[in-house]
Amino acid sequence: MPLHEGPRRAAESRLSVNPFYGPANPLGDMAEAPPTHRLPDQPIAPATAHQLVRDELMLDGNARLNLATFVTTWMEPEAGLLMAECRDKNMIDKDEYPRTAELERRCVAMLADLWNAPDPSTAVGCSTTGSSEACMLAGMALKRRWAKRNADRYPGARPNLVMGVNVQVCWEKFCNFWEVEARLVPMEGERFHLDPQAAAELCDENTIGVVGILGSTFDGSYEPIADLCAALDALRERTGLDVPVHVDGASGAMVAPFLDEDLVWDFRLPRVASINTSGHKYGLVYPGVGWALWRDAEALPEELVFRVNYLGGDMPTFALNFSRPGAQVVAQYYTFLRLGRDGYRAVQQAARDVATGLAGRVEALGDFRLLTRGDELPVFAFTTAPDVTAYDVFDVSRRLREHGWLVPAYTFPANRQDLSVLRVVCRNGFSADLADLLAQDLERLLPDLRRQPRPLTEDKGAATSFHH
Ligand SMILES: *Cc1c(COP(=O)(O)O)cnc(C)c1O
C-alpha cells in the first residue's frame, strides 16, 4: 500500500495545454492547442514552447537504464558547459574557428600515436559525425585505391569488400551506396565473428579490402586482426593479391589501447591501412563525433581530399557533410586532456569489471549460457541454457522492460539463425550498483518465467529487428 493516497475519484484529464503555460494570464493565453504535424499559424512564448516540448520528451526512456546502446549518455558538467559554449561553431569554417580546427588536429595526432602509426606526423585523419561516416570515408578510400590499381578493368569489373556477417549496418550501407559487392563470411558453430582463413579465401582481384571489427556489436568479441593480416600476407605470397585491411574500431579502438596493450591490432600491422572509432562510444563524448585515420598519405588518395580556406591558405578536408557542429570535437579534446591514458584506463577498466562481474552473476543463475564474458569489449551476450524450454530470450527482454531495463534480444545471422541472444552493453555510468539491481531484477523474474507453459513473445519478427 502506498503511503500517499490522493482522492479516489478518477482524475479528470481535459487539458492538453496547462493554463500556467500562458506566461502572464492563466485564463486567457493558449486557448488553442498548437497543431503537431503542421506549422502553427501563430508564435507562442518561448517558455511555453519549451515546456510543451519538454513534457513530451519525458516519455523517452531513461538513458542510464538503456543497456542496448554503446553511445555515451553521461559527461561531466564541465564538458557540457564547453559544448554549450561551442554549439554555434561550424566545424567546416576553419578560417573563422582556427582554434577548433587546431583541437581537431591535435585529436587526430593523439589517436595516431595511440594507435601506433609508424610516423604520427604523416598519418592523416579527420573527425566525422560518427563511425558510420568514418567507415564510408575509409571504404571510399579503399575503393578509389583499388580503382586506380585496376584502371584497365574498372569500370567493368565489380569491386567487392570482404567482412564478417556480423558487421554493423554501416558496412551494408557503404556497399549499397557505393555499389560494392558485400562478401560476407558467415558465423559457424561457436565462432560468431570473422574467420581469417575464410576471409582470405573470399578475396580475389576485385577485393578492395577486408574489414576487421574490434569488436563485434553482436557479442562484444574482438575479431582476430593480427591473424587476419597474417592470412592476407600468406594470400599475397601465394597469389600476389595485396589486400589492405580496415579496422572498424568503433568501440574497441578506445578500449584495447588502454586495457589490452599487448594485443596487436592497429597500425603496428603494416597491412592495416585505416582505422575508425566512435568518439561518442568508448571515446566518452556525447553523440555526434567519430574519427577516421589512415596510416599515411598514400592510403588516402589525394583526389578525394577537398580544400577549404584556412588563415589565408587552405586546409585539406575529407567528409561527407559540409557544415557540422564543432562542439563534439571540442568535447573530445577536453576528454583526452582531462583523462589522459591513465584516466581512460581507469574508466574502461571499471566498465570491464562491471561487465565481467555481471556476466558471472547471470551465469550463476543457472538458466543461461554465456557466449561472451565482457572481457573484450565491456559487453556480453547470453542465451538460455539448453534445458530451458518454458521461456526464451525475447520473454526475458520483454519482462526486464517492465522494470525499466532495456536489454535487447535478437537472432544471430547466417549460419546461426537458430541462436537468439540477449546483449548487455556496459558503459561509463552503468555502475556496479546499477548492475546489482539488474541482476536482482533478473533473478526475481525467473520463477515467473519458469512457470510459463511455453515462450510467449508472439511477435519475434519485431523483437529481432534490432539493428546493430
Ligand atoms: C556503432 C558502430 C558503428 C556505427 O557507428 P556510429 O558511430 O553509430 O555511426 C560501426 N561499426 C561498429 C563496429 C559499431 O559498433
The ligand as a Gaussian input file, in Angstrom:
#p B3LYP/6-31G(d) Opt

LIG

0 1
 C       28.435000       1.673000     -33.583000
 C       29.213000       1.013000     -34.649000
 C       29.258000       1.553000     -35.930000
 C       28.476000       2.792000     -36.316000
 O       28.937000       3.840000     -35.547000
 P       28.135000       5.222000     -35.320000
 O       29.138000       5.998000     -34.549000
 O       26.928000       4.874000     -34.537000
 O       27.832000       5.797000     -36.648000
 C       30.039000       0.916000     -36.871000
 N       30.726000      -0.197000     -36.561000
 C       30.709000      -0.754000     -35.338000
 C       31.521000      -1.975000     -35.059000
 C       29.955000      -0.155000     -34.327000
 O       29.949000      -0.689000     -33.104000

